[in-house]
Amino acid sequence: MSRLPACPKCNSLYTYEDQNTFICPECSHEWTIDKESEELKNEKIIKDANGNILQDGDTVCVIKDLKVKGSSTSVKVGTKVKNIKLVDGDHDIDCRIDGFGSMKLKSQFVKKI
């Protein structure tokens, strides 16, 4: 879901975009897209299984046993992962897990500590 800014005139959250302008359907106020709002629109927010926003350098905990491709062992529930790095893609966390090495995880299988 895209993040559009609230209307600067009436603070309505129901704004919509039409080419290079924002329009508020409640008060009919129109304003152009500036650089700051363009950055907000392009910013991707990654959340954990509980809905907490994740950032680079956070420590997370695995909430489900995860099978490791090419290995007979799995990452167990409760494994702490320190100093994560957020990346684009299907697996949006890049990290290093003791005993396994570098791995990519999906944010839906971790919770922030």
Buried (B, 14 or more C-beta within 10 A) or exposed (E): EEEBBEBEEEEBEEBEBEEEEBBBEEEEBEBEBEEEBEEEEEEEEBEBBEEBEBEEEBEBBBBEEBEEEEEEEBBEEEBEBEEBBBEEEEEBBBBEBEEBEEBEBBBEBBBBE
